[in-house]
Amino acid sequence: MKKIALLCAALVFSAFAAEPEAQEFDGLLTTPACAAEGAFADCYLENYSCGSDGCFKKSEAGSMKKVPLALFQHNTGKTYIVDVTKLKASELGEGYNKNGVVIVGIYDEATNTIHATEFKAPPPPKKSFFKGCL
């Protein structure tokens, strides 16, 4: 009986040890096309619903396709593909074209993909009061 209990315990521990640990990645959330062009501030929001600039002229109104997302890190210059199938699409809208987005997930080095498990939007800008004259 002890041997079976030890065997079961060893199997449970080995299953948990084999899973990769989630990491935090921060950067700018954009599309792969905008990241490749370096058009971060100029990336139109239509890129997130249909995939390219001017795509609303070609596609039917109200139709949306699944557009891949990318995370660009300014300090390293790397672009990661982000798999967001486990996240709600309504949460991601707060991070489009914004720097300081944190994606928590498991990184797959073979495909350069972050399998996201959590999303943290950047904090809103602080209120400022303009003093002085123009």
N, C-alpha and C positions, 0 to 999 in steps of 0.2 A: 504494500500500500504506500509506503514511503517513497519507493522508486517511482510510482506513478505520479505522486504529488510533486516530486522533484522534476520529473520530466515535463509536467504541465507548467510548472513555474518557469522552467528554462525556455519553453516555447513562447510563453507570454512575454518574457523579458527580451527575447530575440526579436519578436515581432515589433516591439516598441523601439528597439535599438536600430532597426533597419530603416525606419522612416526618417527622411531628411527633416531638418529643423527649419522653421520659417524664419525669414530674414526681413529686415526693413530696408526698403529702397526709397530714396526721396529724389525728386526732380520735377520736371515739367511734364504734365500729361497732355499728349497730343496724338496725332495720327502718324503712322510711319511715313506717309508721303510728305507731310509738313516737316517732319524731323529731317528727312533726307534733303529737302530743299533749304532747310534752315529758316523757314518762314514761321517763326514762333508767334510773334505778335500779329502777324499778317495772315494767320491761318483762320479762314472764315469758319463760322460754326456749322455751315452746311457740310463741311468735311466730316463731321461726326454723325450725320444722319444718312448721307448718301455716298460719301467717299471721295469727292474731289471738288475743286472750285468750279462753279457754274453747273453743277450736276442737276440743280433744280430745273434748269431750262430743258434738259433732256428727259428727266424722269417724270412720272406721273405725280401729281400733287398728293401729299399725304403718305406716299409710299416711303418706307425706310428700309435700308438694308443693313445687315450686320457689318459694321466697319471695325477693323482691328484698331486697337489702341497701342500707343507706345509711350514709354517713359524715357525722357532724355535727361541725362545728368550733365549739368554744365561743368562741374568740376573735373569730371573724367572724360567727357565728350562721348560717352557710350549711349547707345539707344537700345532699349530692351523692349521686346514685344510683350504685351500684358494680356494674359488670358483672364477675362472677367466673368466667366460663366457662373461662378459661385456668388457673385455680387449682384445687387439690384441695380438696374440701369438708372433708376431715378436718383440714386445716391451719387453717381459718377458725374452728373451735370455740374455739381459745385466745383469740380476740379479741372474742367476743360480749359485749356490755354492758361493755366495758372501754375506758377512756380511754387514750390514748397509742398507739393502733394506727396504723401507718404503711402506707399503700397507695401503691405505686409503679405508675404507669400513665399512659395518654394521656387527657387531658381533652377531651371533646367538648362544646363550649360550647352548641351548638344543642340538644342533648338533656339537658344538665346531668349527663352521665354520665362516670364515670371507668372506662375499660376497663383493669382491673387486670392487671398482668403479674407483680407480686410483692407479697407480704404479709409484714409484720413485726409479730409480736405484741409487746405491751408486756412489759417485764421483770417477773419475779415480784417481789412485795413483799419487802423486806428483813426478815430476822428481827430481832425486837426483844425486849428483855428488860425486863420490868416491874420497876421499882424503886419501892419505896414501899409505903405501906399504904392500904387503902381506908378 
